């Protein structure tokens, strides 16, 4: 029960911190975010992670790109992205390194069961 209280207190603190940012400041720099689950072919998750993380160094406008292992599915990963704009994300898909990574990963991608667009307003 104490653990749940700490989670709630932490979430409340984060919410308060985010609300302390003036609305004008949040609106001045609208961000674009994506959160998605990707499935690898059985036994290929590590290979997929290696491909997705090798080509992420030079993506103009990318503020955050996180690849995380799903703890309940050994073939799933979650990707969380924050961009300075939706246009920057679209432009990244045309970069030669990103296109090469997509082509290399395509044969071992088994699906995209969940994906969400977001509008990040606060974070580190």
C-alpha positions as CSV (number, residue, x, y, z in Angstrom):
1,X,0.0,0.0,0.0
2,X,2.9,2.4,0.7
3,X,4.2,1.8,-2.8
4,X,0.9,2.9,-4.3
5,X,0.9,6.0,-2.2
6,X,4.4,6.9,-3.3
7,X,3.4,6.4,-7.0
8,X,0.3,8.7,-6.5
9,X,2.4,11.3,-4.7
10,X,5.1,11.2,-7.4
11,X,2.4,11.5,-10.1
12,X,0.8,14.4,-8.2
13,X,4.2,16.2,-7.9
14,X,4.8,15.7,-11.6
15,X,1.4,17.0,-12.5
16,X,1.9,20.1,-10.3
17,X,5.3,20.7,-11.8
18,X,3.9,20.5,-15.3
19,X,1.0,22.8,-14.4
20,X,3.5,25.4,-13.1
21,X,4.7,25.9,-16.7
22,X,2.6,28.8,-18.1
23,X,0.1,27.8,-20.8
24,X,1.7,30.4,-23.1
25,X,5.1,28.8,-22.8
26,X,3.6,25.4,-23.5
27,X,1.8,26.7,-26.6
28,X,4.7,28.7,-27.9
29,X,6.6,25.5,-28.7
30,X,4.1,22.8,-29.6
31,X,5.7,19.4,-29.6
32,X,4.8,16.2,-31.4
33,X,5.0,12.8,-29.8
34,X,4.5,9.1,-30.6
35,X,4.2,6.1,-28.4
36,X,4.0,2.7,-30.1
37,X,4.4,-0.9,-29.4
38,X,6.3,-3.0,-32.0
39,X,6.4,-6.7,-32.2
40,X,9.5,-8.6,-33.4
41,X,9.5,-12.0,-35.0
42,X,9.9,-14.6,-32.3
43,X,13.4,-14.5,-30.9
44,X,14.4,-11.4,-32.9
45,X,13.7,-8.6,-30.4
46,X,17.3,-7.9,-29.7
47,X,18.1,-7.7,-33.4
48,X,15.2,-5.3,-33.9
49,X,16.4,-3.1,-31.0
50,X,19.9,-3.0,-32.4
51,X,18.6,-1.8,-35.8
52,X,16.3,0.8,-34.3
53,X,18.9,2.3,-32.0
54,X,21.8,2.3,-34.5
55,X,20.3,4.9,-36.8
56,X,19.0,7.4,-34.2
57,X,22.0,9.7,-33.7
58,X,21.3,12.4,-36.3
59,X,17.6,13.1,-36.6
60,X,17.1,16.8,-36.7
61,X,14.2,17.9,-34.5
62,X,14.2,14.8,-32.4
63,X,14.2,15.7,-28.7
64,X,13.8,12.2,-27.3
65,X,13.8,8.7,-28.8
66,X,13.5,5.9,-26.3
67,X,13.4,2.2,-27.1
68,X,12.2,0.0,-24.2
69,X,11.8,-3.7,-23.7
70,X,8.2,-4.8,-22.9
71,X,8.4,-6.7,-19.6
72,X,5.4,-8.9,-20.3
73,X,6.1,-9.9,-23.9
74,X,9.5,-11.2,-24.9
75,X,9.0,-10.2,-28.5
76,X,7.6,-6.7,-27.9
77,X,9.3,-3.2,-27.5
78,X,7.9,0.2,-26.9
79,X,9.1,3.3,-28.7
80,X,8.5,6.7,-27.3
81,X,9.5,9.7,-29.4
82,X,9.3,13.5,-28.8
83,X,9.8,15.9,-31.8
84,X,9.9,19.6,-32.0
85,X,7.1,19.3,-34.7
86,X,5.2,16.8,-36.7
87,X,7.0,18.1,-39.8
88,X,10.4,17.1,-38.3
89,X,9.1,13.6,-37.7
90,X,7.9,13.3,-41.2
91,X,11.2,14.6,-42.5
92,X,13.1,12.1,-40.5
93,X,11.4,9.2,-42.4
94,X,13.1,10.5,-45.5
95,X,16.6,10.4,-44.1
96,X,18.8,7.8,-45.8
97,X,19.9,6.2,-42.5
98,X,16.4,6.0,-41.3
99,X,15.1,4.6,-44.6
100,X,17.9,2.0,-44.5
101,X,17.1,1.0,-40.9
102,X,13.4,0.6,-41.8
103,X,14.3,-1.6,-44.8
104,X,16.6,-3.7,-42.6
105,X,14.0,-4.1,-39.8
106,X,11.0,-4.7,-42.0
107,X,11.6,-8.5,-42.3
108,X,11.7,-9.0,-38.6
109,X,8.8,-6.8,-37.6
110,X,5.8,-8.9,-36.8
111,X,3.4,-6.0,-36.1
112,X,2.4,-2.7,-34.5
113,X,-0.5,-3.6,-32.1
114,X,-0.6,-0.2,-30.4
115,X,0.4,3.4,-31.4
116,X,-0.6,6.8,-30.2
117,X,0.1,10.3,-31.2
118,X,0.6,12.7,-28.3
119,X,1.3,16.4,-27.7
120,X,4.0,16.6,-25.1
121,X,3.7,19.6,-22.8
122,X,6.4,19.0,-20.1
123,X,9.2,16.7,-19.3
124,X,13.0,16.3,-19.0
